[in-house]
């Protein structure tokens, strides 16, 4: 895990002092609301529907137990006893007091955390695969590269006032678990034919008002040129990106309007100036950075531990949890565990202070003191010996974090919606809760198989509804909350946007609508075929016919 040096710590400490002064001047009436707004946003502080919200950065989703305990402490002392983990692997505190925000930032600085660039038209939190460094399919560990990009982009003056916010994801596995095709820049690990390490680069992806799948900009970029090439992309965007219309300001619009070929030429021309320049990453820098993420010295662990095998055989609840919540580790005898923050009745992504402290304890006991935040809003323990899985499951169960639903229908990805967010058109948490309650039957969920359901409360798409196998978007119709349904979205190598099936439904109808969609799937699926593949094979019409009636579906 990356540890701050003196320069890092000074930067974060100085930022706290600066913001404390800005807050004092605002509260004293010396700074207008308009003058204060960009200053607070640059420190992750939003004014939401009911209270200020503070968004704290969790770089590439990695936390130590000490940091998670500090987040629990902040939740208890400065909020209402819980925090909300987001689809960008950050945490939000939804009930902070404005005047206490500098105090919270000072507390965060004591554990090498901050809220810098969690808002504003700048480069946001760098995200990656939640299994980075542990995944069995990993080409190389992306975290050293994430940290290099984070250092390069933090408070870089040239990129603090971009046309719009800017999101970067870097993935290291053969399977894309970081949704790289849905970011402004996405980078996927590659090894060249000559053995050189590098990346495949995608550009212009994103969700929101005009969702787009990223385009392949470069099929192989040598790793030492990563920052030079990113800088070239950002400079082209900074120069040509729309600043007159915030709805057309994202880089995806620029790529579409220029065309990929013209955009690529602009980037190549810009890169010519910087290639081999001061931002070229030297081998020694990679070595230093990789040392922070050095592979753990795992004690040998028996992959066929008799007690573990016996528990699998005789404890059905444990076996189900292992089937859904445990992933293969690159080291024999170890496993990657996902703790579900999707227990029925709890808003997706929420964790209480007690749960966070409990997870910190489990990470210390079982996972080399490390926790990850996934963009599906769950928490991950990446280094667990198989022989410890039963004890870990018992601990997670006691905390209410062992729901065996990872990748299933009730593992709902969901933004805070209209209950908190002032941008939302509709509430999303009650709809998510109604779906979870309606389908809270493990036998049924396991029979359905992998099915991703994503929900957003507005077109900004913080719940990533466009890439859910089933997507739900909250819309406002004459002051009433309705929901638009999309089918067929997916992440990964075959990334695709869901398609709207037809007119929206009243929010209370949604569980029934989903039930009817699932009936079509169960009747039509081939053996072993997952929901999204059935949608791709048979098309939308059978689903439309079932939810709207034959005549209406034909008309649409």
N, C-alpha and C positions, 0 to 999 in steps of 0.2 A: 504494500500500500504506500502511496506517495506521502512523504512527510515534508512539512514546510521547512525551508531553510530560513535564515534570518531575514532575507529580502522579502520572501513571501509573507512572513509574520508581520513585518513592518508595514507592508502595503495594506494588509487587512486591518491592522491596528490603526493606522493613519486614516483609513476610510471611516472607521467608527468615530474617531474624533471629529473628522470633518462633518459627518452627518449629524452628530450630536449638536454641533454649532448651528447647522442649518435648521434643525428641529427647534432649537431654542429661539432662533430669530423668527421662525414661522409662528410659534406659540405666543411670542411677544408682539406679533402684529407687524413686524418689520419686513416680512416676506409675504407677498400676496399668494393666494391659492394658485394662480397661474404660474407664478415664479417657482413655487414649491413643488408643483406636480412633477416636473421632470426630475427633480432632485430625489424625491421619494421613490419614484419609479426606478431610478437607477440603483436604488437599494432594496428593490423587491417589495415595496410597500404600496398596496392598492387600497382604494376605498371601495368596499363592496356594498351589497344591498343593506346589510345590517351593521357592519362594523369594518374596521380596517383588516386587511388580510396581508400577512407577511409570507412571501415565498422564499424559501431557503434553498440554496444550491446544494445538490448532492452530485459532485462531479462524477460522470460516467457511472452513476448509481452505486458507488462504493462507500460503505460506512464501517467504522470500527465499533466495537461494543461501547467504548468510551463516548464516541460521538452520538450513538443512538441513545445512551443514557442521558446525555445532555439535551437531546431533543425531547425526551420524556420529561425531564425536569422543566424545560421551557413550557411544554404543554400543560403541566400541572400548575406552574407558578404564574404564567402570563396568559394562559388561554383557558379553555373549559375542559382540560384533561385529556385531549386527544389531538392528533394531527392527521392530515389527509395527504397520502402519497399520490403523486400525479403521473400522467402518462409521459412526462419528460423526466421521470425518476427524481423529481424534487419532492419537498414536503411543504405543505401550506398550513399555516395557523390562521384559522378563519375568524377568531374573536379577540385579536390583540387590541390593546389601547394605543392610540396614536403616539402619545407622549412616552410610552414605554418601549417603543421600537428601538431606539438607540441602545437601551439597556440590553435588549435581547441580542442585538448584533454584537455587543461587547462580550456577552456570555458565549456566543457562538465562536468568537475569535479565540477564546481560551482552548477550544478543541479543533482549531484549524478549519473552521467553517465560516461561511459568509452568505450574503444574499446579493452579491454583485452580479449584474447582468442577468438576473432572473426576470427582468422586464426591460422594456424600451426597445428602440430600433437599433439593436446591436446583435452581436453573436451570442446566442443563448447557451445554456448548459450543454456541453458536449455529451452525447449519449452513446451507449454501446450495448453489446450483447450481455444480458445479466449472467450468463454462464462463462464470461471471459476468463481465461486462465485455467479453467477447469473442464471445459467441454471436450468430449471425446472426438468431435469432428473438427477441432480447431486447427487451422493452418498455421497461425501464429497469434500470440496474445496481443489484442488491439489496445490494451490499456496504456502502455508506454506512449503510443501515438496519440491517444486521447489527451494524455497529460501534456504532451508537447504542444498540441493544438490549443489546449486550455491556456497554457502559459503565453503562447503567442497572441491569443485573441483577447485576453483579459486586459481591459483598459487600454487597448491599442487605439490611439487617438483617431487614426484614419477610419476605424470601423465602429466608432461609438455613435455615429449619427447617419446610419444607413437609411435608404428609402423606407425600409420596414424591418421587422425582426428577422433573424437569420438563424436557421437550425442546421446543425451538422451531426451526422451519425457515422460511426466507424465500426465495422463488424470484422471479426476474425475467423469465423467458422465457415464450413462449407454450406451449412444452412444459415440463411439470413434471419437472425433473431433480433435485429436492430431496426428493421423496416427502413433500410437505407434508400430504397426507391421512393420514399415519401418524405424526404428531407430536401432542403435547399441544396445542400451538398451531401452525398452519401459515398462512403468509401468502403469497398469490400476487399478483404485480404486476397492476394494472389501471389503465386511464385512463378517467375518467368521460366522459360525453357532453359535458360542458362543458370537457373538456381537463384537468380536475384529476387529479393523480397520487394514487393510493391503492392499497388492497389488498383482496382478497377473503380473508376470515378463516375458517379451519376450526378446529374444536376437538374434543378428545376422541378423536383417533386414537391408535393405538399398537399394538404387537405384544405379545410376552410371553405370559403365562398366558391372558389373555382378549383376543385380538386384535380390534381394531375399526377400521373406516374412519372418519376424522374427518367430522364433520357441518358443513355450511355454516352458520356463525353470523352472518356479515354479508357481504352481496354487494358492498358498497363502503364502505371506511373511509378518510377523507381522511388523507393521510400524516402531517400534523401531529398527529393524534390517536393515532398508533401506540402510544406509551408509555402514555398515559392509558387506552386500551382494554385493552392487555395487563395493566396494573395492575388494572383492574376484574375481568378474568377471574381473575387470580391471587388477588385478595382473596376472591372468591366461593369459589374452590377452598380457600383457606386456612381459611375459616370453616366450610365444610360437608364438606370432604373427610374420608374415614374415617381415623382415626388408631389405631383399635383392631384393625385387621386389614390387614397390609401387602399382602395379595393383593387387597384391595379399595380400596386407597388412591389409585390413580391417578385423574386427572381424568376419564378415559373412563368409569369406573364411576359417578362422580357425575353426569355428563351423562346416562348411561343411566337411572340411578335417578330423577333429577328429571324427565327428559324434556327434549328440546331447547327446547321452548317456555318452560317454567318456568326452565330454566337461563339462557336468553337474556334473560328479563325481569329476573332477578337481576343479570345483568351490566349491562344497560341502566340499572337503578336505581343501581348502584354507579358507573357511568360518569357519570351525571348530576352526581355530586359533584365529579368531577375534570375533566370536559370543560372545555377552555379554561384549566385550572389551570397550576400551576408546571411540570408535565411536558409541556406543549404545546410542540412543537418549532418554533422560529422559523425563518424563511427563512434568516437569517444562519447558523444552525447547520447547516442542510442544505448551504449553500454551502461552509462550512468543511470539512464532512465529505466532500463530493463532491470537493473539491480533492485529498484524499489518494488518491482513486481516479480521478483525471482520466484521460481517454482518452489513450493514448500518442500521441506524434507519430510515426506510422509512416512510415518512408522509403517512397517509392513502390516497389512491387514488381510485376513483370510476372506476371499470373496465368497467362500462356501461355508462361512461360519455356521456351525450346527444350530446354535440358539436362534440365529436369524432365520435359517431355513425352517426351523420348527415353528417359529412365530408366524411365518408366511403361510404355513400349511394349516395351522389350527386357529389362527385369529383372522377372521374374515374382514373385520373393519381395518386392521392393520394392512392386510394384503391389498385391499382396495386403495388405501392411501398410497402404498408403495407403487401401485400400478399407475396412478394419476399424478402424484406429487413428487416422485423421485425420478431423476434423469441420470443417464450414464455419465460417469466421470472418466477422464482420460487415464486415471491410475486404477489398476485392478484393486478391488477391495474397498473402493471409495464410491461415493454417490453425491449428487447435487440435489438438495431438497428445496422445494418451493413451499413456503408457508402461505396458506390461503387467507387473504384479507377479504374474502367474499362469503363469509358465513351469512346465511339467510337472516334478514332483519337488520343487518349492519350496512350502512352506506359503503359501497365498494371503495376500497383504498384507505378507509379509516382505520387507525390503530390507537388504542388508549395508551396513556402513560404507563400503566401497569403492563400492558402487552409489550410495549417497546422495551421496558426493563427486563421482562421475561425473555424476550428474544435476544437481548444483549447477553443474558446469562447463558442461554443455549448456545450462542455463537462462541462464547469463551470455552464452554465445556466440549463442544462437538465440532466447531467449524473454524478453527485457527483464528478466532476473534474477528471474523469477517462476515459482513451482511451485504447483500446487494438489493437494489430496488429495481423491479422489472417495469417495462413500460406498459405491462398489463395490470399494474397496480398491486402486485404481490411482493413479498419479501423472500429472499433466497439465501440459504446457507450453502455455500458452494463446496465445502470440503468436509464431508461427513463419512467416517468409516462405516461400512455396512453393518458391522457388529454393533454399532451405536444407534442404528435406525429405530429400533424398538423403544429404547429409552428416550430418544428425541421425540418420537411420535407421542409418547405418553406425556412428555413435557409440553409439546405443542397443543395437544388435546386439552390439557388443563387450562391453557391460555385461550382456548376457543379458536385456534389457528390451524386445525388439522382437517378442515373440510376437504374431502377427497374429490375436488371438482376442477382441478387445473385443466384448462383447455376444454371444459364442458360448458353446457348452456348457462349454468348459474355463475360461472366465473366471469361475470358481466364487467366490461370496461365502461366506466361512466364518469362524466365530469360532475362537479358539484351542482351545476344547473341553477335553476331559478330560486332554489332555497338560499343560495348565497350570492351568486354572480349577478352583477347589475347588467351584464350584456345579454343574459339568457332570455329566450322567448318563452320557455316552459321549464317546469321542474323535471329533473331526470331521476333523482333519487327515489321518489315514490313509485315511479314506473318500474325501475330496476327491482325494487323491493317486491312489487306485485308479481313480476316475472319469476323471481327467486321463490316466492311462496307457492306460486302455481305449479312449479316444476321441481319442488323440493322432494324428489323421490329418486334415491340413488340408483335403484334398479333401472328405472326409466332413463335416467341420464347416461348410465353406462351403456345401455342398449342404443341410445341415439349416437353415441360416440363423439369424436371431436367436433365442436360447434362453437364458433366464436361470435358472441353477441356484443356489439358496441353501441353506446348511446351517448348523444350530445344534446345539450339543452339549447343550442343555437348553431348558426352556420359556421361559427368559428371552429367547430369540430374538435374541441379539446378531448372529447371522448372517442375520437377517431372512428366515427360511425361509418365513414365511407369504406373502410377496409374490414369491417365486420362481415362474417359470412351472412349474418343478419345485422343490418344497421338500422338504428332508430334515431330520427332527428325530431326534436321538439320544435313545433311551430305555433305561432299565435294566430288564431282566427277570431277576429272581432272580440278580443279579450278572453277567449277561451283557449285552453291548451289542447293541441292536437299533435299527432305524431305521424311523420312520413316514414315509410318503410323501404329499405333497399335490400337487395339480395345479391350475393355473388362476389362481394369484396373479399380480398385476401392480401396477406403480407407475403414476405419471402421472395424467392427467386421468380415466382410467377405472379408477382404483385399485380392486383387489379382493383378497380373501383367498383363498388356495388352499384346496381341500377335500380332506380325508383320503380316500384311495381304499380303505382297508380295513386289515386287521391288519398289524402291522409285520413287517419282514424282518430276518433276521440281517445284521449289518453287511457281511459278506463277499459277500452276495448282491446288494448294491445295484448294482454295475456291470451285472450281468445283467438286473436289473429295469429299469434305465434303458434298456438295449438293447431290451428288449421294448416298452417305452412308445414308443420312437422308431420301431420297426417299424410300430406302429399309425398314428402320425403320417404317416410316409412313404407308407403305403398310402392314407390318407384325405384328405390335404391337397389343396386346390385350388391351382392355379398361383399362386405368389406369396404364399400364405397362411402366416403364421408359426405356430409351434407353439401358442402360447397362444390364437390365434384358432381353430385347429382344435379345441382342447379345448373352447372356449366353444360352438362350432357343434355338435359331435357328442356332447358330454357325457362323463361319466366311464365309462359302462358298457363301451364297447369297450376301454378301457384296462384296466379291472378284469378283463374276460374274458381278456385276453392274459396278465396277470401272475398271476392266481389260477386260471384255468380257468373255463370257461363256467358250470358248476354252482355253484361257490363264488361267482362274481360275481353270479349271479342271486339266490342266497341273501342276499347282502349288499346 
